[in-house]
Amino acid sequence: MKDNNKILDDGRQDTSVLETPSDRSEKEKAEDNYSRTDEIKSHHKTFLHFIIEIFSTAINLLSYLINKGQISNNHSYDNKANNANISDKVQAPREEKDNASVILTKLDARHFIIATVILLAGIITGWLLLSLAPQAEKQKVEHRTPLIEAIEVEQVAKRIPIYSRGTVEPRTQLNLINEVEGHVTYLSDNLESGRIFNKGELLLTIDPTRYKLEVTKKQSAVASAELFLEKARATAKVARKGAKRNASAYALHIPQLNEAKAKLAAAEADLEVAKLHLENTQIKAPFSGRVKHSDINLGQYVNSGALVASIYSLDAAEIRLPISNKQIKLIDLPWFYTNNPLPALEESSDNIAEIESTKKNLDFDRESNPSVEIVGQFANKEYRWRGEIKHAEGGLDENQLIYLVGHVKDPYRRDKQNPNRPPLEPGLFVEAEIEGKFFDAIFEIPREALHGKNKVWLVDENNRVLVNEVNVIYRGPKYAYVLDGLSNEDRLVITNLDYVVNGMEVRINDSSQTTQWSQSGVAGQPLDKSLQEETSPKKDTLRNMSRR
């Protein structure tokens, strides 16, 4: 069957009126009547144009004859004026009056008769056109009510899903900085963009020759300082034996001994710095991860403080998910208060019970954190990951948005149930469905059934439309969640109409089709395709409804 669905300007399908096959013959009659009325109007218009042309022709002809007579009058008058004497000028007005009457009597009677006949013929022809014109047949105007679909709403107990979106980021990301200068003598194959490495793996080595020599020099300095300290101790021991009771500290060699000790400590410190520099010639992986970016080449000379590579960990991925200030009340978040802080104590057998008790009071139990489902696309295919909301970032931004941090463990682990699922790569833009608070009684309606901010269309027992205001607490991409304003078994209109008047009569589609649509859970998509084929809304029908 040909699909006669009307497509609106915004791309939506107009399902305001659903016609049955029995209605089409009536529409065809109405359209024939409209075309006949248009034909009658066309006849009347042609007749008016014809009458106007006849009158215009007659008037032009009469005007021509009168002008011709005036020209003849002026010619005769000029001839008489040239032959008259100066004494006859006194009688000129009287002679002009006589000449005008003579001209009117000499007007060509044939021309006047022809103009009169043309005018009468036009009037008779116009009367015949009006008499023989087709008459419009009066048709009874039938008021048609739109056919709609409706569902019965019921309160349900469920958690409201909160939707957001964000970009995947690694939980740990850092830049490897070189702390010593020199030539690169070793470069790991894993220190390339995109490669994986393990914790403690040697990634890069700087030429250690000069730093080994520096360690040797510092060891020599330590040995000299130790010798100097032993000499100071021996000298002080001898000086103390021969010193008097009131001998000064200098005489007892106390400052000299302290100086020797300080020199030894400084030499040992320099040795530790030299060993540290030698150790820094080797750069090892601080954790297991992946290389994001690296430009170091073998044999290259690098300065101290140069960027070696950008790396990130693979243990967890995080997503910053913005939600509005109004949506915060729909999510259970572990809030922290300064008057009941977490004890800043190391866990031990003595205070472990106190810490656990405080965590419980502060709702720091990780099992109570809201869950989140991450949805991303690779190669035009959708994949999902499970995670949880770890915490919320501090404060709201200038747009009154607060950012929740979604946490997904082991984003690079292969899923046994879906082995073809790719890893959750950093930089991927994803959508998130956050687990909201639990409501004992709430209405879940298709979002298309919500009009404006808080209005829905209901159908009463007399099949009349009622415009009702509801308390909407959240709007999702497919469903809206209503707390107040509806009752169980209310019939909710889910058909998009061009306009709705409070109290407008409608026809409701078969209940079985309505139930099937409700069970499908797909808002705005009726299952019965025959309804779509039968749908052919007309503007004339809507115009008749507005007249009613």
Beta strands, then each sheet from edge to edge (+ up, - down):
strand 1: 6-7
strand 2: 13-14
strand 3: 147-148
strand 4: 150-152
strand 5: 155-170
strand 6: 173-177
strand 7: 182-187
strand 8: 196-197
strand 9: 202-206
strand 10: 282-284
strand 11: 289-294
strand 12: 301-302
strand 13: 307-313
strand 14: 316-324
strand 15: 371-378
strand 16: 381-392
strand 17: 401-409
strand 18: 429-446
strand 19: 455-459
strand 20: 465-469
strand 21: 471-475
strand 22: 479-484
strand 23: 491-493
strand 24: 507-508
sheet 1: 1+ 2-
sheet 2: 3+ 24+
sheet 3: 4+ 23- 19+ 20-
sheet 4: 21+ 22- 18+ 5- 14+ 17- 16+ 15-
sheet 5: 6+ 13- 11+ 8-
sheet 6: 10+ 9- 7+ 12-
end
